[in-house]
């Protein structure tokens, strides 16, 4: 264990330290994925992998939250492997060495892998926590995001049961974005999830609409939309 395990919240940093200890550059995530799968089995959670290696874990709702909307927490398993010039670090074999530098957590001579390691750690910390109230919960961990979104593109059809997905790989620090994922039709009419739209309005959070066509994914921001419930 490294010194970052002294940080709070303890479960988050314990998991991030464990993730750093297991090499997981893009295309070499299986060891980390299998470690997480075995841990989930020991906890008696539902867990399985799909055809491209993605990991899905389910945890029942806490008492009193059974009828709340199911939520999936999503992170990716791989990291960008970049070492400082002259550093012989082998990302397929050598662990990341995190340390505390003032208010920052850094890695010795390499990238830290906080993208998306800290997001991954947060999903596992939520799974392990015994005192955090939550609805029916799924955790989806995808493969090889950094070099081609392989896991997301190959995700098993109809695997997820949740209505809302929280992606922990954020674009900006201290901000979040609500997203609606919709299929493209000739008239550009979308089956919007009105719950997300109401949340966006109530909390003044940006709303992004991702339109998935057969050959392209188009990000539409700031578009004028007529919304009907």
C-alpha positions, 0 to 999 in steps of 0.5 A: 500500500502507498501513502495515498491510503491515508487520504479520505474518503478511505474506501475511494483511495484504498481502491485507487491505490489497488488499481495503481498496483495492477498494470492496466494500459489499453489492451492489457486490462484483463488482469485488473478486470479479473481482480475486480470480478473475483472481488465481486464474487467474494462479495456475492454480487451478480457479476459477469463479462460480455463478449468484448470483456466489459464487466457488469456488477449488480448490487441490490438497493439498500432498504427503503430504496428498492422502488427508486429508479435503478442507476448504472455507474460507468467507468473504463478500465484502461489508462494512458501509458506514458513515462518520463523520458529515460524512465524504463517503466513497463506498463504491462508489468510494473505498477504505478507508484502514486504519492502525495505532493501537497494538495496533489496526488502524483505518480513517480515518473509516469502518468497517474492513470486517474483517467479513469482510475479515480472514477473506477475507484469511486464506483467500486467504493460505492459497491463496497460501502455498507452505509451509503443509501442507494437504489438498485445499482449497476456498475459497468466497467468498459474495456479499451476506451483510450484507444478506440472505445472498444468496450463501449462499441462492443457492449452486449445488447440489452445488458443494462437494466438501469434507466439512468447512467452516470459516467465517471469520466468527466470532461471538466473538474467539479462539473457534471453534464446530463445526457440523453442518448437517443436513436436517430429517425428521419424526423429527428424525434427523440424518446427523451427521458423527461426525468433528465430534462427536469433535472437539467432545468431544476439544477441549471446543468447543461443538457447534451443530446447525443444522436446515434446514427448508423455511421456517426455519433453527432454531439449537439449542444445548445440546440433549440428543442421542443420538448413534450412530456 
